Amino acid sequence: MARRRLSRSDVVQAAVAYIDEYGVRSLTMRRLGAALDVEAMALYRHVPGRDELISAAVSELIDALFDDDLMQREPDSWEEYLQCVANATRRMALTHPRMFPLMITQPPEAPWLRPPLRSIRWVEHFLSSLKGFGFSDAAAVDAYKAFTSFLLGDLFLQVSAMGIDTPTAPEAGDAEEDLEDFATVSRLRNLLAEDHSDREFDDGLDDLIERIRASLDT
C-alpha cells in the first residue's frame, strides 16, 4: 500500500480537528500521527514540534476568518464593518470552542497585537478599513483596542459557559514578523504599543454604566 503523502496544510488542519474533538491537552505528535495513519516522525517534516503546531493551528483559524461569507461583503459603513468582523469571529469561536482559548494564550506575532484579531494581516485589514471610513490614526487604533477587548471578553465568556477548559498561557516572545508588506501596521506600531489599559477599563466601565442607565429609562 502506498504511503500517504501529507502537506503542511494537511497536518495543521488535522491538528485543528483533533483539538476540536479532544482538546489541546490531549494533543501529541504521536496521537496526531496515529489519527493521520502515519508515524509521528512524518509530522516533523512539516512542523518543528507541538508548540509550533499549535501556533500554526491558531493562525489557520485566524486566516480562515477572511473566507467567512460575512467578510466577503463590501460594508457601506464602519458600523457594518464591525458587525461583520464581530459576527464572523463569534461564528468561528462557537464552531471551534476548544481552539478559541488558544487565541488568547498563544503568543501573538508581535507583543502589541491583541487577541482574538491577533495577526498582523488582520490588524492591517482592520486599521486600513477604518481609515477608509475616515478614521484618524489615533481613532483607528483606539477602535481596534476597544473592539478586541469587547470581542475577547464577550466570546471568552460564551466559550467558558460551554465548559471549555482554558490552557495556561506560555511566555510571550519578543520576535516580530517583517512588517514590510503591512504599511498601516508599520506606520501605527508605536500607537499600537502604547498602554492605555487603565483608561480603556474606565471607558469600558463608563459605557457599561451608560447602557444600564439607558435600559432603566426605557
Sine and cosine of phi, psi and omega as CSV:
sin_phi,cos_phi,sin_psi,cos_psi,sin_omega,cos_omega
0.00,0.00,0.71,-0.71,-0.03,-1.00
-0.93,0.37,0.64,-0.77,0.03,-1.00
-0.95,0.33,0.66,-0.75,-0.01,-1.00
-0.93,0.37,0.73,-0.69,0.04,-1.00
-0.99,-0.14,0.85,-0.53,-0.03,-1.00
-0.96,-0.28,0.51,-0.86,0.19,-0.98
-0.96,-0.29,0.23,-0.97,0.08,-1.00
-0.86,0.52,-0.64,0.77,0.02,-1.00
-0.87,0.49,-0.64,0.76,0.05,-1.00
-0.85,0.52,-0.71,0.71,-0.06,-1.00
-0.92,0.40,-0.72,0.70,-0.04,-1.00
-0.92,0.40,-0.69,0.72,0.01,-1.00
-0.91,0.41,-0.56,0.83,0.07,-1.00
-0.92,0.40,-0.59,0.80,0.05,-1.00
-0.90,0.43,-0.67,0.74,0.06,-1.00
-0.86,0.51,-0.73,0.68,-0.02,-1.00
-0.90,0.44,-0.63,0.78,0.00,-1.00
-0.91,0.41,-0.72,0.70,0.00,-1.00
-0.91,0.42,-0.63,0.77,0.08,-1.00
-0.83,0.56,-0.62,0.79,-0.09,-1.00
-1.00,0.09,-0.69,0.72,-0.19,-0.98
-0.88,-0.47,-0.24,0.97,-0.05,-1.00
1.00,-0.05,0.41,-0.91,-0.10,-1.00
-0.94,0.35,-0.49,0.87,-0.03,-1.00
-0.90,0.43,-0.43,0.90,-0.01,-1.00
-1.00,0.09,-0.22,0.98,-0.11,-0.99
-0.96,0.27,0.84,-0.55,0.21,-0.98
-0.73,-0.69,0.31,-0.95,0.03,-1.00
-0.90,0.44,-0.59,0.80,0.00,-1.00
-0.91,0.42,-0.71,0.70,-0.01,-1.00
-0.92,0.39,-0.63,0.78,0.03,-1.00
-0.92,0.38,-0.62,0.78,0.07,-1.00
-0.87,0.50,-0.68,0.73,0.02,-1.00
-0.89,0.46,-0.64,0.77,0.02,-1.00
-0.90,0.43,-0.50,0.87,0.01,-1.00
-1.00,-0.06,-0.02,1.00,0.00,-1.00
0.90,0.44,0.66,0.76,0.10,-1.00
-0.68,-0.74,0.27,-0.96,0.11,-0.99
-0.95,0.32,0.49,-0.87,-0.01,-1.00
-0.84,0.55,-0.58,0.81,-0.03,-1.00
-0.87,0.49,-0.45,0.89,0.01,-1.00
-0.91,0.42,-0.45,0.89,-0.01,-1.00
-0.96,0.28,-0.50,0.87,-0.05,-1.00
-0.94,0.35,-0.21,0.98,0.11,-0.99
-0.95,0.33,-0.32,0.95,-0.09,-1.00
-0.92,-0.39,-0.51,0.86,0.03,-1.00
-0.67,-0.74,0.62,-0.79,-0.06,-1.00
-0.92,0.39,-0.47,0.88,-0.05,-1.00
-0.02,-1.00,-0.08,-1.00,-0.09,-1.00
-0.88,0.48,-0.72,0.70,-0.04,-1.00
-0.87,0.49,-0.69,0.72,0.02,-1.00
-0.92,0.40,-0.56,0.83,0.03,-1.00
-0.91,0.41,-0.67,0.74,0.03,-1.00
-0.90,0.44,-0.69,0.73,0.04,-1.00
-0.87,0.49,-0.66,0.75,0.01,-1.00
-0.92,0.40,-0.59,0.81,0.02,-1.00
-0.91,0.42,-0.64,0.77,0.06,-1.00
-0.89,0.45,-0.73,0.69,0.00,-1.00
-0.88,0.48,-0.58,0.81,0.02,-1.00
-0.86,0.51,-0.72,0.69,-0.03,-1.00
-0.95,0.32,-0.62,0.78,0.03,-1.00
-0.88,0.47,-0.72,0.69,0.02,-1.00
-0.91,0.42,-0.55,0.83,-0.03,-1.00
-0.91,0.41,-0.33,0.94,0.06,-1.00
-0.86,0.52,-0.53,0.85,0.01,-1.00
-0.91,0.42,-0.36,0.93,-0.01,-1.00
-1.00,0.01,-0.14,0.99,0.03,-1.00
-0.87,0.49,0.61,-0.79,-0.04,-1.00
-0.87,0.49,-0.47,0.88,0.04,-1.00
-0.90,0.43,-0.54,0.84,-0.02,-1.00
-0.99,0.10,-0.05,1.00,0.07,-1.00
-1.00,0.04,-0.13,0.99,-0.01,-1.00
-0.98,0.21,0.34,-0.94,0.13,-0.99
-0.96,-0.28,0.99,-0.11,-0.08,-1.00
-0.91,0.41,0.56,-0.83,0.00,-1.00
-1.00,0.01,-0.17,0.99,-0.04,-1.00
-0.46,-0.89,0.28,-0.96,0.05,-1.00
-0.93,0.37,-0.48,0.87,0.05,-1.00
-0.90,0.43,-0.67,0.74,0.03,-1.00
-0.91,0.41,-0.62,0.78,0.05,-1.00
-0.86,0.51,-0.74,0.67,0.00,-1.00
-0.89,0.46,-0.61,0.79,0.05,-1.00
-0.87,0.49,-0.68,0.73,-0.01,-1.00
-0.90,0.43,-0.73,0.68,-0.01,-1.00
-0.89,0.46,-0.72,0.70,-0.05,-1.00
-0.88,0.47,-0.71,0.70,-0.07,-1.00
-0.96,0.28,-0.54,0.84,0.10,-1.00
-0.91,0.41,-0.66,0.75,0.01,-1.00
-0.92,0.39,-0.64,0.76,0.03,-1.00
-0.89,0.46,-0.69,0.72,0.02,-1.00
-0.86,0.51,-0.69,0.72,0.02,-1.00
-0.89,0.45,-0.71,0.70,-0.04,-1.00
-0.89,0.46,-0.66,0.75,-0.05,-1.00
-0.98,0.18,-0.38,0.93,0.09,-1.00
-0.98,0.19,-0.52,0.85,-0.02,-1.00
-0.81,-0.59,0.89,0.46,-0.11,-0.99
-0.90,0.43,-0.45,0.89,0.03,-1.00
-0.99,0.17,-0.32,0.95,0.06,-1.00
-1.00,0.07,-0.52,0.85,-0.13,-0.99
-0.85,0.53,-0.68,0.73,0.03,-1.00
-0.86,0.50,-0.45,0.90,0.02,-1.00
-0.93,0.36,-0.42,0.91,0.08,-1.00
-0.93,0.37,-0.35,0.94,0.04,-1.00
-1.00,-0.01,-0.66,0.75,-0.17,-0.99
-1.00,0.00,-0.38,0.93,0.02,-1.00
-0.98,0.20,0.65,-0.76,0.03,-1.00
-0.86,0.51,0.72,-0.70,0.03,-1.00
-0.97,0.24,0.05,-1.00,-0.03,-1.00
-0.93,0.38,-0.41,0.91,0.05,-1.00
-0.55,-0.84,0.55,-0.84,-0.13,-0.99
-0.91,0.42,-0.31,0.95,-0.01,-1.00
-0.99,-0.12,0.12,0.99,0.12,-0.99
-1.00,0.06,0.54,-0.84,-0.06,-1.00
-0.89,-0.45,0.64,-0.77,0.13,-0.99
-0.95,0.31,0.38,-0.93,-0.06,1.00
-1.00,0.09,-0.23,0.97,0.05,-1.00
-1.00,0.09,0.95,0.30,-0.30,-0.95
-0.96,-0.29,0.20,0.98,0.05,-1.00
-0.96,-0.28,0.49,-0.87,0.01,-1.00
-0.88,0.47,-0.61,0.80,0.03,-1.00
-0.87,0.50,-0.67,0.74,-0.02,-1.00
-0.93,0.36,-0.67,0.74,-0.03,-1.00
-0.92,0.39,-0.61,0.79,0.09,-1.00
-0.85,0.52,-0.73,0.69,0.00,-1.00
-0.88,0.47,-0.70,0.71,-0.06,-1.00
-0.91,0.42,-0.78,0.62,-0.06,-1.00
-0.91,0.41,-0.71,0.71,-0.03,-1.00
-0.92,0.39,-0.54,0.84,0.05,-1.00
-0.91,0.41,-0.72,0.69,0.02,-1.00
-0.91,0.40,-0.61,0.80,0.07,-1.00
-0.87,0.49,-0.60,0.80,0.03,-1.00
-0.91,0.42,-0.40,0.92,0.06,-1.00
-1.00,-0.07,0.21,0.98,0.12,-0.99
0.99,-0.12,0.12,0.99,0.02,-1.00
-0.94,0.35,0.60,-0.80,0.18,-0.98
-0.96,0.29,0.20,-0.98,0.04,-1.00
-0.83,0.56,-0.78,0.63,-0.06,-1.00
-0.90,0.44,-0.65,0.76,-0.01,-1.00
-0.92,0.40,-0.62,0.79,0.02,-1.00
-0.91,0.42,-0.68,0.73,0.01,-1.00
-0.92,0.39,-0.69,0.73,0.04,-1.00
-0.87,0.49,-0.65,0.76,0.02,-1.00
-0.91,0.42,-0.65,0.76,0.04,-1.00
-0.86,0.51,-0.71,0.70,-0.04,-1.00
-0.93,0.38,-0.71,0.71,-0.01,-1.00
-0.91,0.41,-0.66,0.75,-0.05,-1.00
-0.92,0.39,-0.70,0.72,0.00,-1.00
-0.93,0.38,-0.57,0.82,0.07,-1.00
-0.89,0.46,-0.68,0.74,0.05,-1.00
-0.88,0.47,-0.77,0.64,-0.02,-1.00
-0.86,0.51,-0.74,0.68,-0.07,-1.00
-0.87,0.49,-0.77,0.64,-0.04,-1.00
-0.90,0.43,-0.73,0.68,-0.07,-1.00
-0.93,0.37,-0.73,0.68,-0.05,-1.00
-0.95,0.32,-0.55,0.84,0.06,-1.00
-0.89,0.45,-0.64,0.77,0.05,-1.00
-0.90,0.44,-0.65,0.76,0.00,-1.00
-0.91,0.42,-0.68,0.73,0.01,-1.00
-0.92,0.39,-0.66,0.75,0.01,-1.00
-0.88,0.48,-0.59,0.81,0.01,-1.00
-0.91,0.42,-0.29,0.96,0.05,-1.00
-1.00,0.08,0.04,1.00,0.02,-1.00
0.99,0.16,0.41,0.91,-0.04,-1.00
-0.99,0.14,0.77,-0.64,0.05,-1.00
-0.97,0.26,0.64,-0.77,-0.01,-1.00
-0.97,-0.23,0.87,-0.50,0.02,-1.00
-0.92,0.38,0.38,-0.92,0.08,-1.00
-0.96,0.28,0.64,-0.76,-0.03,-1.00
-0.97,0.23,0.74,-0.67,0.14,-0.99
-0.97,0.24,0.20,-0.98,0.03,-1.00
-0.94,0.33,0.68,-0.74,-0.01,-1.00
-0.97,0.24,0.61,-0.79,0.04,-1.00
-1.00,0.02,0.11,-0.99,-0.01,-1.00
-0.99,-0.16,-0.11,0.99,-0.09,-1.00
-0.94,0.35,0.62,-0.79,0.05,-1.00
-0.78,-0.62,0.53,-0.85,0.02,-1.00
-0.97,0.23,0.35,-0.94,0.08,-1.00
-0.89,0.45,0.80,-0.60,-0.07,-1.00
-0.99,-0.11,0.17,0.99,-0.11,-0.99
-0.83,0.56,-0.59,0.81,-0.06,-1.00
-1.00,-0.02,0.10,1.00,-0.07,-1.00
-0.80,-0.60,0.97,0.22,-0.18,-0.98
-0.88,0.47,-0.67,0.74,-0.05,-1.00
-0.93,0.36,-0.70,0.71,0.04,-1.00
-0.88,0.48,-0.68,0.73,-0.01,-1.00
-0.87,0.49,-0.68,0.74,-0.04,-1.00
-0.94,0.33,-0.53,0.85,-0.10,-1.00
-0.97,-0.24,0.21,0.98,-0.10,-0.99
-0.88,0.48,-0.56,0.83,0.02,-1.00
-0.92,0.40,-0.63,0.78,0.08,-1.00
-0.90,0.43,-0.64,0.77,0.02,-1.00
-0.89,0.45,-0.54,0.84,-0.07,-1.00
-0.99,0.16,-0.25,0.97,-0.02,-1.00
-0.91,0.41,0.64,-0.77,-0.02,-1.00
-0.98,-0.19,0.94,-0.34,0.06,-1.00
-0.84,-0.54,0.58,0.82,-0.13,-0.99
-0.88,0.48,-0.61,0.79,0.01,-1.00
-0.90,0.44,-0.71,0.70,0.00,-1.00
-0.91,0.42,-0.66,0.75,-0.02,-1.00
-0.90,0.43,-0.61,0.80,0.05,-1.00
-0.90,0.44,-0.73,0.68,0.00,-1.00
-0.89,0.45,-0.68,0.74,0.02,-1.00
-0.89,0.46,-0.68,0.73,0.01,-1.00
-0.90,0.44,-0.64,0.76,0.02,-1.00
-0.92,0.40,-0.67,0.74,0.04,-1.00
-0.87,0.49,-0.68,0.73,0.01,-1.00
-0.88,0.47,-0.66,0.75,0.01,-1.00
-0.89,0.46,-0.70,0.72,0.01,-1.00
-0.88,0.48,-0.66,0.75,0.01,-1.00
-0.90,0.43,-0.62,0.78,0.04,-1.00
-0.91,0.42,-0.66,0.75,0.03,-1.00
-0.91,0.41,-0.65,0.76,0.01,-1.00
-0.89,0.45,-0.67,0.75,0.02,-1.00
-0.90,0.44,-0.60,0.80,0.01,-1.00
-0.93,0.38,-0.48,0.88,0.01,-1.00
-0.96,0.27,-0.38,0.93,-0.05,-1.00
-1.00,0.03,-0.14,0.99,-0.04,-1.00
-1.00,-0.02,0.00,0.00,0.00,0.00
